[in-house]
Amino acid sequence: MVKQIESKYAFQEALNSAGEKLVVVDFSATWCGPCKMIKPFFHSLSEKYSNVVFLEVDVDDCQVMQTVLCASLLFGRSAVSHSP
């Protein structure tokens, strides 16, 4: 199951509650063609790997996250890292 994230607070809460589980985050936008293409695959992975936390952030709906991280996929355990 993919959890929709709508705020920076909800994002941090989801990361904190994941504990030691792997977290995969899809940052996307409705106008982004490649984002639309990967969405079905991303959702199928969430069904296949129930021990992994899958999060989805629409950067247009959650604009504070847009300034923090660009449209991308992140994978991590107990931390988030990115390069500008």
C-alpha contacts under 8 A as a table, 3 or more apart, distances in Angstrom:
res1	aa1	res2	aa2	distance
1	M	43	H	7.06
1	M	46	S	5.23
1	M	47	E	5.94
1	M	50	S	7.50
1	M	54	F	6.87
2	V	43	H	6.47
2	V	46	S	6.20
2	V	53	V	7.55
2	V	54	F	4.93
2	V	55	L	5.46
2	V	56	E	6.54
3	K	54	F	6.31
3	K	55	L	4.86
3	K	56	E	6.10
4	Q	55	L	6.03
4	Q	56	E	4.98
4	Q	57	V	6.19
5	I	8	K	8.00
5	I	10	A	5.99
5	I	11	F	5.91
5	I	55	L	6.65
5	I	56	E	5.93
5	I	57	V	5.16
5	I	58	D	7.71
5	I	62	C	7.90
6	E	10	A	6.58
6	E	11	F	7.61
6	E	57	V	6.67
6	E	58	D	7.56
6	E	61	D	6.70
6	E	62	C	5.39
7	S	10	A	5.14
7	S	11	F	6.24
7	S	62	C	5.69
7	S	64	V	7.44
7	S	65	M	7.42
8	K	11	F	5.01
8	K	12	Q	6.26
8	K	62	C	7.65
8	K	64	V	6.76
8	K	65	M	6.24
9	Y	12	Q	5.19
9	Y	13	E	6.14
10	A	13	E	5.00
10	A	14	A	6.07
11	F	14	A	5.19
11	F	15	L	6.32
12	Q	15	L	5.11
12	Q	16	N	6.12
13	E	16	N	5.05
13	E	17	S	6.04
14	A	17	S	5.21
14	A	18	A	6.15
15	L	18	A	5.22
15	L	19	G	7.19
15	L	23	V	7.38
15	L	78	S	7.02
15	L	79	A	7.72
16	N	19	G	5.91
16	N	78	S	7.48
18	A	21	K	5.45
18	A	22	L	7.61
18	A	23	V	7.18
18	A	53	V	6.75
18	A	78	S	7.54
19	G	77	R	7.82
19	G	78	S	6.15
20	E	77	R	5.86
20	E	78	S	5.76
21	K	51	N	7.01
21	K	52	V	5.94
21	K	53	V	6.78
21	K	77	R	6.06
21	K	78	S	7.47
22	L	51	N	7.86
22	L	52	V	5.20
22	L	53	V	6.22
22	L	75	F	7.00
22	L	76	G	5.67
22	L	77	R	4.83
22	L	78	S	7.74
23	V	52	V	6.03
23	V	53	V	4.70
23	V	54	F	5.95
23	V	55	L	7.43
23	V	74	L	7.78
23	V	75	F	5.67
23	V	76	G	5.36
23	V	77	R	6.11
24	V	52	V	7.41
24	V	53	V	6.21
24	V	54	F	4.92
24	V	55	L	6.21
24	V	73	L	6.93
24	V	74	L	5.56
24	V	75	F	4.57
24	V	76	G	6.74
25	V	54	F	5.91
25	V	55	L	4.65
25	V	56	E	5.70
25	V	57	V	7.39
25	V	73	L	5.40
25	V	74	L	5.02
25	V	75	F	6.56
26	D	42	F	7.98
26	D	54	F	7.88
26	D	55	L	6.25
26	D	56	E	4.79
26	D	57	V	6.15
26	D	71	A	7.67
26	D	72	S	6.11
26	D	73	L	4.65
26	D	74	L	6.76
27	F	56	E	6.11
27	F	57	V	4.83
27	F	58	D	6.02
27	F	59	V	6.38
27	F	69	L	7.97
27	F	70	C	7.15
27	F	71	A	4.70
27	F	72	S	5.13
27	F	73	L	6.12
28	S	32	C	6.96
28	S	35	C	5.59
28	S	56	E	7.60
28	S	57	V	6.27
28	S	58	D	5.08
28	S	59	V	5.94
28	S	71	A	5.21
28	S	72	S	6.85
29	A	32	C	5.33
29	A	35	C	6.73
29	A	58	D	5.16
29	A	59	V	5.74
29	A	60	D	6.11
29	A	71	A	7.59
30	T	33	G	7.94
30	T	35	C	7.52
30	T	36	K	7.09
30	T	58	D	7.39
30	T	60	D	7.99
32	C	35	C	5.21
32	C	36	K	6.41
33	G	36	K	5.21
33	G	37	M	6.39
34	P	37	M	4.97
34	P	38	I	6.34
35	C	38	I	5.38
35	C	39	K	6.24
36	K	39	K	5.35
36	K	40	P	7.88
37	M	40	P	7.02
37	M	41	F	7.95
38	I	41	F	5.36
38	I	42	F	6.05
39	K	42	F	5.02
39	K	43	H	6.19
40	P	43	H	5.16
40	P	44	S	6.17
41	F	44	S	5.04
41	F	45	L	6.23
42	F	45	L	5.20
42	F	46	S	6.49
43	H	46	S	5.08
43	H	47	E	6.60
44	S	47	E	5.19
44	S	48	K	6.29
45	L	48	K	4.97
45	L	49	Y	5.97
46	S	49	Y	5.38
46	S	50	S	6.25
46	S	52	V	7.25
46	S	53	V	7.60
46	S	54	F	6.09
47	E	50	S	6.06
49	Y	52	V	5.65
50	S	53	V	7.47
57	V	61	D	7.95
57	V	62	C	7.02
58	D	61	D	5.37
58	D	62	C	6.08
59	V	62	C	4.98
59	V	63	Q	5.33
59	V	64	V	7.89
59	V	65	M	6.23
59	V	66	Q	5.02
59	V	71	A	7.30
60	D	63	Q	5.37
60	D	66	Q	7.38
62	C	65	M	5.71
62	C	66	Q	6.89
63	Q	66	Q	4.85
63	Q	67	T	6.79
64	V	67	T	5.55
64	V	68	V	6.73
65	M	68	V	4.92
65	M	69	L	5.96
66	Q	69	L	5.45
66	Q	70	C	5.79
66	Q	71	A	7.54
67	T	70	C	7.14
69	L	72	S	7.91
69	L	82	H	7.57
74	L	80	V	7.61
74	L	81	S	7.98
74	L	82	H	7.84
75	F	80	V	7.77
76	G	79	A	6.00
76	G	80	V	5.99
76	G	81	S	7.70
77	R	80	V	7.58
